[in-house]
Amino acid sequence: MTTSSTLRVGIAGLGRMGRRHAENLARRVPGAKLVAACSPVAEEREWVARDLGVENAHADLADLLARKDVDAVFLVTPTSFHPEHIVQALKAGKHVFCEKPLALDLAECRRVEAEAAKHPKLKVMIGYGRRFDPSYSDAHAKVKAGEIGTPYLVRSQNLDMNDPSGFFVRFAPTSGGIFLDCSVHDIDLARWFLGFPKPVRVFAAGTIAIHEGLREHGDVDNGVAICEFEGGKLACFAASRTMAHGHETSTEVFGTRGRLAIGANPRLNRVDISDAHGVRNECTPTFYERFEEAFQRETFEFVQAIAEDRPPALTLHDATEATRIGIALRQSLTARKIVEL
Ligand SMILES: NC(=O)c1ccc[n+]([C@@H]2O[C@H](COP(=O)([O-])OP(=O)(O)OC[C@H]3O[C@@H](n4cnc5c(N)ncnc54)[C@H](O)[C@@H]3O)[C@@H](O)[C@H]2O)c1
């Protein structure tokens, strides 16, 4: 942010998640202004101009990166493009926010870290938004304050409502599979709550409950996994794409003097319905309703880190480690073996 006190942002990717980030940047994040966008899809460029008033919408990322009036870019492109797009953005002198995960392969993570090291003035942050959710932030503060003693086990799950349109099957070739796409959030949370221990070994298993089309991509629609860390700390993960009730992200942190549970009831709001079916509440339909505030807060953190010229709360090393564990889970699923890290 060299030319004004407002961070001028360009966004690449205006799909499912990109539109949400674009709306936040255009309307809801103090200190940021959405000035340009990029998508190869004409309809998406028309949307950003019509709905958000962003006239500078390019078909090509290079044109967005060449703009002198863009200080930072949001990369919300398919995961398989993340490392190359981050490297291009850094070479163009832009601060970078990129959606998770960092990459599908470890060498690519290292390539991004090496490029970032050449641009120490530029901030790079990967979107592990769960950390910015008020409930997760509160739980983390309690763990840090020692309220549950020493944390030794995190059990965390990311469950999505079944999408009969087959979106996840079409998404599979670029997503990295269920562990890198979904569980990577839980992996990041486990590292964060447990104090960033070194992973030692993992075991993962999965099944296809509904979406047979995933088989040809080596993916599953339900998976479970265990990760052992140095010093005996543990994490258990579950991921699903086939839930009937909606989106549910929930996490338990076990400590020597207590346990915290976050999101145990994935309720949409505080309304309880009592009727002939019993007493119940509606559920968050997708991750977005659950984490809407977290996405705004993570964007604000990125903007603030640039304004204050300090490292963002989430480091590139965190993103590499989450990817490293996610890749090991995928290998374990495929090989049906324990993978040592
Ligand atoms: N943090 C979260 O909770 C969360 C949730 C959903 C998705 N994501 C991540 O966001 C990323 C995008 O996912 P999505 O669900 O929005 O996918 P999507 O397929 O809906 O959108 C991808 C977008 O990228 C655009 N695109 C493709 N190639 C491009 C290129 N070369 N240059 C510029 N734009 C290009 C497409 O036109 C589209 O707008 C993925 O990495 C995914 O893991 C994160």
The ligand as an SDF file (V2000), in Angstrom:
LIG
                    3D

 44 48  0  0  0  0  0  0  0  0999 V2000
  -11.8540  -21.2900    2.5130 N   0  0  0  0  0  0  0  0  0  0  0  0
  -12.8880  -22.0050    2.1860 C   0  0  0  0  0  0  0  0  0  0  0  0
  -13.6820  -22.4130    3.0290 O   0  0  0  0  0  0  0  0  0  0  0  0
  -13.1210  -22.3290    0.7360 C   0  0  0  0  0  0  0  0  0  0  0  0
  -14.3840  -22.6750    0.2860 C   0  0  0  0  0  0  0  0  0  0  0  0
  -14.5650  -22.9340   -1.0640 C   0  0  0  0  0  0  0  0  0  0  0  0
  -13.4990  -22.8960   -1.9390 C   0  0  0  0  0  0  0  0  0  0  0  0
  -12.2640  -22.5760   -1.4580 N   0  0  0  0  0  0  0  0  0  0  0  0
  -11.0940  -22.5440   -2.3700 C   0  0  0  0  0  0  0  0  0  0  0  0
  -11.2870  -21.5270   -3.3360 O   0  0  0  0  0  0  0  0  0  0  0  0
  -10.7180  -21.9120   -4.5800 C   0  0  0  0  0  0  0  0  0  0  0  0
  -11.7770  -21.7670   -5.6680 C   0  0  0  0  0  0  0  0  0  0  0  0
  -12.8390  -22.6400   -5.3610 O   0  0  0  0  0  0  0  0  0  0  0  0
  -14.3080  -22.3710   -5.9250 P   0  0  0  0  0  0  0  0  0  0  0  0
  -15.1970  -23.3190   -5.2060 O   0  0  0  0  0  0  0  0  0  0  0  0
  -14.6260  -20.9210   -5.8970 O   0  0  0  0  0  0  0  0  0  0  0  0
  -14.1080  -22.8610   -7.4390 O   0  0  0  0  0  0  0  0  0  0  0  0
  -14.9400  -22.4320   -8.7380 P   0  0  0  0  0  0  0  0  0  0  0  0
  -14.6530  -23.4590   -9.7550 O   0  0  0  0  0  0  0  0  0  0  0  0
  -16.3560  -22.1290   -8.3730 O   0  0  0  0  0  0  0  0  0  0  0  0
  -14.2690  -21.0360   -9.1710 O   0  0  0  0  0  0  0  0  0  0  0  0
  -12.9890  -20.9430   -9.7720 C   0  0  0  0  0  0  0  0  0  0  0  0
  -12.8780  -19.5910  -10.4570 C   0  0  0  0  0  0  0  0  0  0  0  0
  -11.5770  -19.4450  -11.0220 O   0  0  0  0  0  0  0  0  0  0  0  0
  -11.7200  -18.9190  -12.3530 C   0  0  0  0  0  0  0  0  0  0  0  0
  -10.5360  -19.2480  -13.1220 N   0  0  0  0  0  0  0  0  0  0  0  0
  -10.1720  -20.4560  -13.6670 C   0  0  0  0  0  0  0  0  0  0  0  0
   -8.9890  -20.3370  -14.2740 N   0  0  0  0  0  0  0  0  0  0  0  0
   -8.5660  -19.0440  -14.1040 C   0  0  0  0  0  0  0  0  0  0  0  0
   -7.4190  -18.3170  -14.5070 C   0  0  0  0  0  0  0  0  0  0  0  0
   -6.4400  -18.8950  -15.2050 N   0  0  0  0  0  0  0  0  0  0  0  0
   -7.3310  -17.0200  -14.1590 N   0  0  0  0  0  0  0  0  0  0  0  0
   -8.3090  -16.4240  -13.4610 C   0  0  0  0  0  0  0  0  0  0  0  0
   -9.4260  -17.0510  -13.0510 N   0  0  0  0  0  0  0  0  0  0  0  0
   -9.5450  -18.3700  -13.3830 C   0  0  0  0  0  0  0  0  0  0  0  0
  -13.0130  -19.5480  -12.8510 C   0  0  0  0  0  0  0  0  0  0  0  0
  -13.5480  -18.8280  -13.9400 O   0  0  0  0  0  0  0  0  0  0  0  0
  -13.8720  -19.3700  -11.6000 C   0  0  0  0  0  0  0  0  0  0  0  0
  -14.3260  -18.0650  -11.5270 O   0  0  0  0  0  0  0  0  0  0  0  0
  -10.2070  -23.3370   -4.4050 C   0  0  0  0  0  0  0  0  0  0  0  0
   -8.8300  -23.3080   -4.1890 O   0  0  0  0  0  0  0  0  0  0  0  0
  -10.9170  -23.8370   -3.1350 C   0  0  0  0  0  0  0  0  0  0  0  0
  -10.1390  -24.7620   -2.3940 O   0  0  0  0  0  0  0  0  0  0  0  0
  -12.0670  -22.2710   -0.1510 C   0  0  0  0  0  0  0  0  0  0  0  0
  1  2  1  0
  2  3  2  0
  2  4  1  0
  4  5  1  0
  4 44  2  0
  5  6  2  0
  6  7  1  0
  7  8  2  0
  8  9  1  0
  8 44  1  0
  9 10  1  0
  9 42  1  0
 10 11  1  0
 11 12  1  0
 11 40  1  0
 12 13  1  0
 13 14  1  0
 14 15  2  0
 14 16  1  0
 14 17  1  0
 17 18  1  0
 18 19  2  0
 18 20  1  0
 18 21  1  0
 21 22  1  0
 22 23  1  0
 23 24  1  0
 23 38  1  0
 24 25  1  0
 25 26  1  0
 25 36  1  0
 26 27  1  0
 26 35  1  0
 27 28  2  0
 28 29  1  0
 29 30  1  0
 29 35  2  0
 30 31  1  0
 30 32  2  0
 32 33  1  0
 33 34  2  0
 34 35  1  0
 36 37  1  0
 36 38  1  0
 38 39  1  0
 40 41  1  0
 40 42  1  0
 42 43  1  0
M  CHG  2   8   1  16  -1
M  END
$$$$
